[in-house]
């Protein structure tokens, strides 16, 4: 399975924001937990439906979203 296939967007869930495998856990939530110092192992332990590849998928999704040129005004 392609990691990015784990990221789902459904209009009726979490306001249409990207989630993990249709669960009501947003990619943003995972990224914030990691930024706050939670380890991937702790996140998987705290969310029994999660798998380690879900964390990797969230990171890969975020990396793709940051891959654009930044244009500065002259």
SULSULLIN-V718872 format. One record per residue. SS is DSSP state (~ for helix, > for strand, _ for the rest). PHI is phi in whole degrees, -180 to 180 (NA if undefined). Layout:
BEGIN
SS | PHI
SS | PHI
END
This chain:
BEGIN
_ | NA
_ | -68
~ | -55
~ | -69
~ | -68
~ | -76
> | -91
> | -122
_ | -130
_ | -129
_ | -53
_ | -89
_ | -119
~ | 51
~ | 65
~ | 77
_ | -84
_ | -61
> | -125
> | -94
_ | 45
_ | 77
_ | -75
_ | -91
_ | -117
> | -77
~ | -56
~ | -58
~ | -62
~ | -63
~ | -63
~ | -66
~ | -62
~ | -64
~ | -64
_ | -80
_ | 105
_ | -70
_ | -83
~ | -56
~ | -63
~ | -67
~ | -64
~ | -63
~ | -67
~ | -78
_ | -120
_ | -58
_ | -81
_ | -82
_ | -128
~ | -54
~ | -66
~ | -66
~ | -66
~ | -62
~ | -64
~ | -62
~ | -66
~ | -64
~ | -61
~ | -65
~ | -62
~ | -64
~ | -73
_ | -100
_ | -95
_ | -142
_ | -70
_ | -108
_ | -98
_ | -108
_ | -70
_ | -79
END
